[in-house]
Amino acid sequence: MNYLIFPTAQHAVEKIAREFVLYSQLNRPVHISLSGGSTPKLLFKTLASAPFNTKVRWKNLHFWWGDDRMVPPSDPESNYGEVQKLLFDHIRIPAENIHRIRGEEPAEQALKRFEAELSAVISDGVFDWIILGMGGDGHTASLFPHQTDFDDERLAIIAKHPESGQIRISKTAKLIERAKRITYLVTGLAKAEILKQIQTTPAEQLPYPAARIRATNGVTEWYLDKDAAKLLK
Ligand SMILES: O=C1O[C@H](COP(=O)(O)O)[C@@H](O)[C@H](O)[C@H]1O
């Protein structure tokens, strides 16, 4: 596994933020998929602050999400809503560069819209960069243990959180795996034990989607802080 271990979560997100600057200097639209939950909030706050808020050429970056919850953007559970509040409200980015999942719509309708936008904008399904998180149960995006079909050829699915029953829309494993680059950003002591299992057990023997989903023809890397990496050898 390709682990990059940083002294703190802030160091890890600053490295990602510097990559945003570089991607935005390419002379083309760059498609980046963001993760949700609590971990990437530090990244969004960092990107919204100096020097990144002005160094990134925002008009060159297009933003997507690995998953979102079926709630309106004003709900703190909305992955899009959090990025809007922490980042988009503080920078100048064209509205057409934001490709959100419409959590406020009925799930079937939002799924169709998301799939149509994916097919229209990224016809080969190859994202430049997909940033993912990992839940304490080993889920990534909204692909949960024991309910993920790793061979599903669709672009996106409707998923149900196994405990809360919350309805979500998620990219499929197959779509994620087509990316040129996948970066798992995982921080904090609470994720140390599961990372140890992922390091020491063959992925096929684990139920964790985060252990199994890797770029087929691209790079897969894990950005960890010291706490998350505490039990790694
Ligand atoms: O439910 C979700 O959880 C994972 C991990 O979230 P975290 O709070 O442990 O950082 C996240 O990657 C996913 O996008 C989100 O919807």
The ligand as an SDF file (V2000), in Angstrom:
LIG
                    3D

 16 16  0  0  0  0  0  0  0  0999 V2000
  -20.6510    8.6980    5.5470 O   0  0  0  0  0  0  0  0  0  0  0  0
  -19.6040    9.0900    5.1420 C   0  0  0  0  0  0  0  0  0  0  0  0
  -18.4730    8.7130    5.8090 O   0  0  0  0  0  0  0  0  0  0  0  0
  -17.2300    8.6250    5.1780 C   0  0  0  0  0  0  0  0  0  0  0  0
  -16.2080    8.8070    6.2900 C   0  0  0  0  0  0  0  0  0  0  0  0
  -16.6160    9.8830    7.0920 O   0  0  0  0  0  0  0  0  0  0  0  0
  -15.8410   10.4160    8.3870 P   0  0  0  0  0  0  0  0  0  0  0  0
  -16.8510   11.2480    9.1330 O   0  0  0  0  0  0  0  0  0  0  0  0
  -15.3800    9.2230    9.1740 O   0  0  0  0  0  0  0  0  0  0  0  0
  -14.7110   11.2650    7.8830 O   0  0  0  0  0  0  0  0  0  0  0  0
  -17.1090    9.6350    4.0450 C   0  0  0  0  0  0  0  0  0  0  0  0
  -15.9740    9.3640    3.2860 O   0  0  0  0  0  0  0  0  0  0  0  0
  -18.3510    9.6430    3.1630 C   0  0  0  0  0  0  0  0  0  0  0  0
  -18.2250   10.5900    2.0970 O   0  0  0  0  0  0  0  0  0  0  0  0
  -19.4940   10.0300    4.0120 C   0  0  0  0  0  0  0  0  0  0  0  0
  -20.6950   10.2060    3.3090 O   0  0  0  0  0  0  0  0  0  0  0  0
  1  2  2  0
  2  3  1  0
  2 15  1  0
  3  4  1  0
  4  5  1  0
  4 11  1  0
  5  6  1  0
  6  7  1  0
  7  8  2  0
  7  9  1  0
  7 10  1  0
 11 12  1  0
 11 13  1  0
 13 14  1  0
 13 15  1  0
 15 16  1  0
M  END
$$$$
